[in-house]
Amino acid sequence: MGSTDAEWKLADHPKLPKGKPIAVVVLDGWGEANADQYNCIHTAETPTMDSLKKGAPERWRLVKAHGTAVGLPSDDDMGNSEVGHNALGAGRIFAQGAKLVDLALESGKIYDGEGFKYIQESFANGTLHLIGLLSDGGVHSRLDQLQLLLKGVSERGVKRVRVHILTDGRDVLDGSSVGFVETLENDLAKLREKGIDARIASGGGRMHVTMDRYENDWNVVKRGWDAQVLGEAPYKFKSALEAAVGPIVDGDAVVTFNFRADRMVMIAKSLEYENFDKFDRVRFPKIRYAGMLQYDGELKLPSHYLVSPPEIDRTSGEYLVHNGIRTFACSETVKFGHVTFFWNGNRSGYFNQQLEEYVEIPSDSGITFNEKPKMKALEIGEKARDAILSRKFDQIRVNLPNGDMVGHTGDIEATVVACKAADEAVKMILDAIEQVGGIYLVTADHGNAEDMVKRDKSGKPALDKEGKIQVLTSHTLQPVPIAIGGPGLAPGVRFRNDVPTGGLANVAATVMNLHGFVAPGDYETTLIEVVDK
């Protein structure tokens, strides 16, 4: 550690001992919601997690895993695995999503990055195409961010701009798109006055064109491809309030300007992947493509993006390794990066390979996760159990992906099976902790499996035109549980009652305390206290 010893040294906790092995278990997509038939966690046999809940309020409670608690702009923003694990590992709240884009645009930093320089190489001879949701709803995109981006590219050499708009009928009032188009048209007219050929090139409704998610319907993306890339659409217009199609060709640059990831991943794949079989693209132009953000950290998709992830320093993992904590981290492929890369502040590799071991179990490939909903939960549980019983590690950290990955398929029966498997894995880990006299902390990164149906304003399940329930495949806004226990937990340890709005970022200081350390002063406060008994 050399000269940095003093910087990284954590103070000893005045009341909690060192030396107890600690299992940190993250259940992916495992929120807390009202018990009904669409709550797969409630419906599933989950005796281990049920037993932990009986420890409330001293050893079981809820924490926030969405919105401002994880660095997103508002509490209408669902959490996700990337921001959730960033918060869990960092112990502080860093700007994410729209907030990150706002800061990059306000400071001009967006134009200094590698992503912008990459697309800028097409400005002299090619066209810049901007694809995204034209809305001020703030859920997937924001009109003012598009306006600032247009201003920025106009000041940095762009000659031709084509905007491919997707209209919003979900997050804003019906009919408001006309006003958004008029606002955009006024901005484009001003650019044309400056000699920049800037026009709306294509348009379509977001639920019909481009913005599908979770590979639900590739025809939605194909309709976008046909209009935006091929310049072929069922309707062609002269009026800008309607659309004037402009194709994407070799040498052009493309930016998808949505900041929210879930409905950009599929179009990103079609724009970036040379090997692609989801639909016939007819042609695959050689373009420079960048996302507003990187939409999938696991797939590293897209490979170029205008706004980098938050710069997260001094994560709990790095502190603990500097203080001699031997760490084991494990998950299967789809979430392995979350208990390593994202937990460690978007940083690849080990902090100290002598003290750390990361194990990746290959996920099933070539199938959807509802076909094998148990996924690799039991294998992860076994690896964690063996690591605990080896007594070689002070922290054993895992992610169990089932609730999230199977929940995203919308298959309710399979998600029930998935939750049962995850619970069995938790039991395996907790049984091992019992054998070695250790401590456990079980939590989650965001909700999903606890509510699998869309709901109307009264909270009742929403029905489609045929009277069938509308399945919900997304994350939720629900809080997530956190539980502590184990034979190594000091008798007087309990959750504080003066941190009612605690969130995922409070977990890092809590874990540090359980290891016998006081967290750094700028970390979000610990959730636990020690009372004399």
C-alpha positions in Angstrom: 0.0 0.0 0.0 3.0 2.2 0.3 2.4 5.9 0.7 -1.3 5.6 0.4 -1.6 3.6 3.7 -3.0 6.6 5.7 -5.5 7.6 2.9 -7.1 4.1 2.9 -6.8 3.2 6.5 -10.3 2.8 8.1 -10.8 3.5 11.8 -11.7 0.5 14.0 -15.4 0.4 15.0 -15.6 1.1 18.7 -18.1 -1.7 19.4 -17.9 -4.3 16.6 -15.2 -6.9 16.2 -13.2 -7.8 13.2 -12.6 -11.2 11.8 -16.1 -12.5 11.2 -16.8 -13.8 7.6 -19.6 -11.9 6.0 -21.9 -13.1 3.2 -23.3 -10.2 1.1 -26.2 -11.6 -1.0 -27.9 -9.5 -3.6 -31.2 -10.8 -5.0 -31.7 -9.3 -8.4 -35.2 -7.9 -9.1 -36.5 -8.7 -5.6 -38.7 -5.9 -4.3 -41.4 -5.7 -1.6 -45.0 -5.3 -2.7 -48.5 -6.2 -1.6 -49.2 -9.9 -1.6 -51.4 -11.0 -4.5 -51.3 -13.5 -7.3 -49.0 -11.3 -9.4 -46.4 -11.0 -6.7 -44.2 -14.0 -7.7 -42.1 -13.7 -4.5 -45.2 -14.0 -2.4 -46.6 -16.8 -4.5 -43.4 -18.8 -4.5 -42.2 -21.0 -1.7 -39.5 -18.8 -0.1 -39.2 -20.0 3.4 -35.7 -18.6 3.9 -36.6 -15.0 2.9 -39.9 -15.3 4.8 -38.0 -16.2 7.9 -35.7 -13.2 7.6 -38.7 -10.9 7.4 -39.7 -12.1 10.9 -36.6 -10.2 12.2 -38.3 -6.8 11.5 -37.8 -4.1 12.6 -34.4 -4.7 14.3 -32.9 -7.1 11.7 -35.1 -6.7 8.6 -36.3 -3.5 6.9 -36.8 -1.9 3.5 -34.6 0.5 1.6 -35.1 2.6 -1.5 -33.6 1.3 -4.7 -34.9 3.8 -7.3 -35.0 7.4 -8.2 -32.9 9.9 -6.3 -31.7 7.2 -3.9 -29.6 5.7 -6.7 -28.7 9.0 -8.5 -31.6 9.1 -11.0 -33.3 12.5 -11.6 -36.7 11.8 -9.9 -38.5 9.2 -7.9 -40.5 8.3 -10.9 -37.4 6.7 -12.3 -37.1 2.9 -11.9 -33.8 1.6 -10.5 -31.7 -0.9 -12.5 -29.0 -3.3 -11.8 -26.1 -1.0 -12.9 -27.0 2.0 -10.8 -28.1 -0.3 -8.0 -24.8 -2.0 -7.8 -22.9 1.3 -8.2 -24.8 2.6 -5.1 -24.3 -0.7 -3.1 -20.6 -0.7 -3.7 -19.8 3.1 -3.7 -21.5 4.0 -0.5 -22.4 7.4 -2.0 -25.0 8.6 -4.6 -23.6 9.6 -8.0 -25.5 11.2 -10.8 -26.9 8.7 -13.2 -29.0 8.7 -16.4 -30.6 12.0 -17.3 -28.9 13.8 -14.5 -25.5 12.7 -15.8 -26.5 14.0 -19.3 -27.6 17.3 -17.9 -24.3 17.8 -16.2 -22.3 16.9 -19.3 -24.4 19.3 -21.5 -24.2 22.1 -19.0 -20.5 21.9 -18.6 -19.7 21.2 -22.3 -17.9 18.0 -21.2 -20.0 16.0 -23.6 -18.0 17.5 -26.5 -14.6 16.7 -25.1 -15.2 12.9 -24.8 -14.1 10.2 -27.2 -17.7 9.4 -28.2 -18.3 12.9 -29.6 -14.9 13.1 -31.3 -15.8 9.7 -32.9 -19.1 10.9 -34.5 -17.6 14.3 -35.3 -15.3 12.7 -37.9 -18.4 12.3 -40.1 -19.5 16.0 -39.9 -17.4 17.2 -42.9 -18.7 14.8 -45.5 -21.6 12.9 -43.9 -25.0 13.5 -42.2 -25.6 13.4 -38.5 -28.7 11.5 -37.7 -30.4 11.9 -34.3 -32.8 9.2 -33.3 -35.0 9.3 -30.1 -38.1 10.1 -28.3 -39.4 13.7 -28.8 -40.8 14.4 -25.4 -40.5 16.5 -22.3 -41.7 13.5 -20.2 -38.2 13.0 -18.7 -38.6 9.2 -18.6 -36.6 8.2 -21.7 -35.5 11.5 -23.1 -36.0 15.2 -22.8 -36.6 17.8 -25.5 -34.3 20.4 -23.9 -31.4 17.9 -24.0 -32.0 17.4 -27.8 -32.1 21.2 -28.2 -28.8 21.6 -26.4 -27.2 18.8 -28.4 -28.4 20.4 -31.7 -26.9 23.7 -30.6 -23.7 22.0 -29.6 -23.2 20.2 -32.9 -24.0 23.3 -34.9 -21.1 25.1 -33.2 -18.8 22.2 -33.9 -18.8 21.8 -37.6 -21.9 19.8 -38.5 -23.2 20.5 -42.0 -26.2 18.2 -42.3 -28.6 17.0 -39.6 -31.5 14.7 -39.8 -33.8 14.1 -36.8 -35.8 10.9 -36.6 -38.5 11.5 -34.1 -40.5 9.1 -32.1 -43.6 10.5 -30.6 -44.7 9.9 -27.0 -48.1 8.7 -26.1 -47.3 7.3 -22.7 -45.3 9.8 -20.5 -47.0 13.0 -21.7 -50.5 14.2 -22.5 -52.1 13.0 -25.7 -51.6 15.5 -28.5 -48.6 17.2 -27.0 -46.3 15.8 -29.7 -47.5 18.5 -32.1 -46.1 21.2 -29.8 -42.8 19.4 -29.4 -42.5 19.1 -33.2 -43.2 22.8 -33.7 -40.5 23.6 -31.1 -38.0 21.4 -32.8 -39.0 22.8 -36.3 -38.3 26.3 -35.0 -34.8 25.3 -33.8 -34.1 23.5 -37.1 -35.2 26.6 -39.1 -32.7 28.7 -37.1 -29.9 26.2 -38.0 -30.9 26.4 -41.7 -30.5 30.2 -41.4 -26.9 29.6 -40.4 -26.3 27.4 -43.4 -26.8 24.0 -41.8 -29.1 21.6 -43.6 -31.2 20.5 -40.7 -34.5 18.7 -41.1 -36.9 16.2 -39.6 -36.3 13.0 -41.6 -38.8 10.4 -40.2 -41.3 9.9 -37.5 -43.4 7.3 -35.8 -45.1 6.5 -32.5 -42.8 5.0 -29.9 -45.0 1.9 -29.3 -45.0 1.1 -33.0 -41.6 2.2 -34.1 -38.0 1.5 -32.8 -38.6 1.5 -29.0 -39.3 -2.1 -28.2 -37.5 -3.7 -25.3 -36.5 -7.1 -23.9 -36.8 -8.5 -27.4 -40.5 -8.5 -27.2 -41.2 -7.6 -30.8 -38.4 -7.1 -33.3 -41.0 -5.9 -35.9 -41.1 -2.6 -33.9 -37.4 -2.1 -34.4 -37.6 -3.2 -38.1 -40.2 -0.5 -38.8 -37.8 2.0 -37.4 -34.9 0.6 -39.4 -36.9 0.7 -42.6 -37.8 4.4 -42.1 -34.7 5.7 -40.5 -32.0 3.7 -42.2 -33.5 2.6 -45.5 -35.7 5.7 -46.0 -38.7 3.5 -46.7 -41.9 4.1 -44.8 -45.6 3.5 -45.5 -46.3 7.2 -45.6 -44.1 10.0 -47.1 -44.8 13.6 -46.4 -43.6 17.0 -47.5 -44.7 18.9 -44.4 -42.2 18.9 -41.6 -45.0 18.5 -39.1 -45.4 15.1 -40.7 -42.1 13.7 -42.1 -39.6 13.9 -44.9 -37.7 10.7 -45.1 -33.9 10.8 -45.2 -31.9 7.5 -45.3 -28.8 6.6 -43.3 -25.9 5.8 -45.6 -22.2 5.0 -45.5 -20.1 7.7 -43.9 -23.0 9.1 -41.7 -23.0 9.4 -38.0 -25.9 8.3 -35.8 -26.7 9.2 -32.2 -29.6 7.7 -30.3 -30.4 10.5 -27.8 -32.5 8.7 -25.3 -30.8 8.4 -21.9 -32.9 5.6 -20.6 -31.5 2.2 -21.7 -34.2 -0.4 -21.9 -35.9 0.8 -25.1 -32.6 1.6 -26.9 -30.8 -1.7 -26.5 -32.5 -3.4 -29.5 -32.0 -0.5 -32.0 -28.4 -0.3 -30.7 -27.8 -3.9 -31.6 -29.2 -3.4 -35.1 -27.0 -0.3 -35.6 -23.9 -1.8 -34.2 -23.7 -5.6 -34.7 -22.3 -6.8 -37.9 -23.6 -10.3 -37.2 -27.4 -9.8 -36.8 -30.3 -12.1 -37.5 -33.3 -10.6 -35.9 -34.7 -9.2 -39.2 -33.4 -8.5 -42.7 -31.7 -5.2 -42.6 -31.4 -5.2 -46.4 -28.1 -3.2 -46.1 -25.8 -2.4 -43.1 -24.3 1.0 -43.7 -20.8 1.8 -42.4 -21.6 4.5 -39.9 -20.2 6.0 -36.8 -22.8 5.2 -34.1 -22.9 6.4 -30.5 -25.5 6.3 -27.8 -26.2 9.2 -25.5 -25.0 6.8 -22.8 -23.8 3.2 -22.9 -27.1 1.3 -22.7 -25.9 -2.1 -21.5 -22.7 -2.3 -19.4 -22.6 -6.1 -19.7 -22.8 -6.1 -23.5 -20.7 -2.9 -23.7 -23.4 -1.7 -26.0 -23.0 0.6 -27.8 -19.2 0.7 -27.8 -19.2 4.5 -28.3 -21.3 6.9 -26.2 -21.4 10.6 -25.6 -21.7 10.6 -21.9 -19.4 8.4 -19.8 -20.6 6.6 -16.7 -20.1 8.4 -13.4 -16.5 8.7 -12.2 -16.8 6.7 -9.0 -13.8 6.7 -6.7 -13.0 5.1 -3.3 -15.5 2.3 -3.4 -16.1 0.1 -0.4 -14.4 -2.8 -2.2 -11.2 -0.9 -2.6 -11.2 0.4 0.9 -11.8 -3.1 2.4 -9.1 -4.7 0.3 -6.6 -1.9 1.4 -7.6 -2.9 5.0 -6.8 -6.6 4.4 -10.3 -7.9 3.7 -10.1 -11.1 1.6 -13.0 -11.0 -0.9 -14.8 -13.6 -3.0 -17.3 -12.4 -5.6 -19.5 -14.7 -7.8 -22.5 -14.7 -10.1 -23.4 -16.1 -13.5 -22.5 -14.3 -16.7 -25.6 -12.0 -16.9 -24.9 -10.5 -13.5 -21.2 -11.2 -13.0 -20.2 -7.7 -14.0 -22.6 -6.3 -11.4 -20.9 -7.9 -8.3 -17.5 -6.9 -9.8 -17.3 -4.1 -12.4 -20.3 -2.1 -11.2 -19.8 -2.8 -7.5 -16.3 -1.5 -7.9 -17.3 1.8 -9.4 -17.3 0.8 -13.2 -13.8 -0.5 -12.8 -12.5 -3.7 -14.4 -10.2 -6.2 -12.8 -9.0 -6.7 -9.2 -7.8 -4.2 -6.7 -5.4 -6.8 -5.3 -5.4 -10.2 -6.9 -3.7 -11.7 -3.8 -6.7 -10.8 -1.7 -9.6 -11.2 -4.2 -11.1 -14.0 -6.2 -13.9 -13.4 -8.8 -15.8 -16.4 -10.2 -18.1 -16.3 -13.2 -20.5 -19.2 -13.9 -21.5 -19.3 -17.5 -25.2 -18.4 -18.0 -27.5 -20.5 -20.2 -27.3 -19.3 -23.8 -29.5 -19.7 -26.8 -32.7 -19.8 -24.7 -34.9 -17.4 -22.9 -34.5 -17.5 -19.2 -38.1 -18.7 -18.5 -37.2 -22.0 -20.2 -34.7 -22.7 -17.4 -35.9 -20.4 -14.6 -33.6 -21.8 -11.9 -30.8 -20.4 -14.0 -27.5 -21.0 -12.1 -28.8 -20.0 -8.6 -27.8 -23.3 -7.0 -24.4 -23.3 -8.6 -23.8 -19.8 -7.3 -25.0 -20.9 -3.9 -22.6 -23.8 -3.9 -19.6 -21.7 -4.9 -20.4 -19.2 -2.2 -20.9 -22.1 0.3 -17.6 -23.6 -0.6 -15.9 -20.2 -0.3 -17.4 -19.6 3.1 -16.4 -23.1 4.4 -12.9 -22.7 3.1 -12.4 -19.9 5.6 -10.1 -18.2 3.1 -12.3 -15.1 2.7 -13.6 -12.3 4.9 -16.4 -11.2 2.5 -18.3 -13.6 0.2 -20.4 -11.5 -2.3 -22.9 -12.9 -4.8 -25.7 -11.8 -7.1 -28.7 -14.2 -7.7 -30.2 -13.0 -11.0 -33.4 -15.1 -11.2 -36.0 -12.6 -10.1 -34.9 -10.1 -12.6 -33.9 -12.1 -15.6 -36.9 -14.4 -15.5 -39.2 -11.5 -14.5 -38.3 -9.7 -17.7 -39.7 -12.5 -19.7 -43.2 -11.8 -18.4 -43.7 -15.5 -17.6 -45.4 -15.5 -14.2 -45.2 -19.3 -13.6 -41.5 -19.4 -14.5 -40.8 -16.4 -12.3 -42.4 -18.2 -9.3 -40.0 -21.1 -10.0 -37.1 -18.6 -10.3 -37.9 -17.0 -6.9 -38.0 -20.4 -5.2 -34.6 -21.3 -6.6 -33.1 -18.0 -5.5 -34.5 -18.7 -2.0 -32.9 -22.1 -1.9 -29.5 -20.6 -2.9 -29.9 -18.0 0.0 -30.5 -20.9 2.4 -27.4 -22.7 1.2 -25.3 -19.6 1.9 -26.9 -18.8 5.3 -26.4 -22.4 6.4 -22.7 -22.1 5.6 -22.5 -18.8 7.5 -24.1 -20.6 10.5 -21.4 -23.3 10.4 -18.5 -20.8 10.5 -20.0 -18.4 13.0 -20.3 -15.6 10.5 -22.6 -12.8 9.5 -25.0 -12.3 6.6 -26.4 -9.3 4.9 -29.1 -10.1 2.3 -30.6 -7.4 0.1 -31.6 -6.6 -3.5 -30.8 -4.1 -6.2 -34.3 -3.1 -7.4 -37.8 -4.5 -7.8 -39.2 -6.7 -10.6 -40.6 -10.1 -9.6 -42.8 -8.7 -6.8 -45.3 -7.2 -9.3 -45.8 -8.7 -12.7 -48.9 -6.9 -13.8 -49.5 -3.4 -15.1 -51.9 -1.5 -12.9 -54.5 1.2 -13.4 -54.6 4.4 -11.3 -56.5 2.6 -8.5 -53.9 -0.1 -8.3 -56.0 -2.8 -9.9 -54.5 -5.0 -12.7 -54.9 -3.3 -16.1 -56.7 -5.2 -18.8 -56.2 -5.1 -22.6 -59.0 -4.7 -25.1 -59.7 -8.4 -24.9 -60.0 -8.3 -21.2 -56.7 -10.1 -20.5 -54.3 -8.8 -17.9 -51.4 -6.8 -19.1 -48.2 -8.4 -17.9 -45.5 -6.1 -16.5 -41.9 -7.1 -17.6 -40.1 -4.0 -16.3 -38.4 -3.1 -13.1 -40.6 -1.4 -10.4 -40.5 1.5 -8.0 -40.8 -0.7 -5.0 -38.4 -0.7 -2.1 -36.2 -3.7 -1.5 -35.5 -5.7 1.7 -32.3 -5.8 3.7 -31.7 -8.3 6.4 -28.8 -9.0 8.8 -28.0 -11.9 11.1 -25.9 -14.9 11.7 -24.2 -16.3 14.8 -21.3 -13.8 14.4 -23.5 -10.7 14.7 -23.0 -9.0 18.0 -26.2 -9.2 20.2 -26.8 -5.5 20.4 -26.7 -4.8 16.6 -30.0 -3.6 15.1 -31.3 -1.4 12.4 -31.5 2.3 13.3 -35.0 3.9 13.3 -33.6 7.3 12.5 -32.7 6.6 8.8 -36.3 6.1 7.4 -35.4 7.1 3.9 -32.3 4.8 3.7 -31.4 3.5 0.3 -28.9 1.2 -1.4 -26.0 3.6 -0.9 -26.4 3.2 2.9 -25.5 -0.5 2.6 -21.7 0.0 2.1 -21.2 1.7 5.4 -23.3 -1.0 7.0 -21.1 -3.7 5.6 -18.0 -1.9 6.6 -19.3 -1.7 10.2 -20.0 -5.5 10.1 -16.4 -6.0 9.1 -15.4 -4.0 12.2 -14.6 -0.6 10.6 -16.1 2.9 10.6 -17.0 4.0 7.1 -15.4 7.1 5.6 -17.1 10.4 6.6 -18.6 11.2 3.2 -20.3 7.8 2.8 -24.1 7.6 3.3 -24.7 6.8 6.9 -24.8 3.2 8.2 -28.2 1.6 8.7 -27.1 -0.2 12.0 -26.4 0.8 15.5 -25.1 -1.2 18.5 -27.1 -0.9 21.7 -25.9 -2.3 25.1 -27.8 -5.4 26.1 
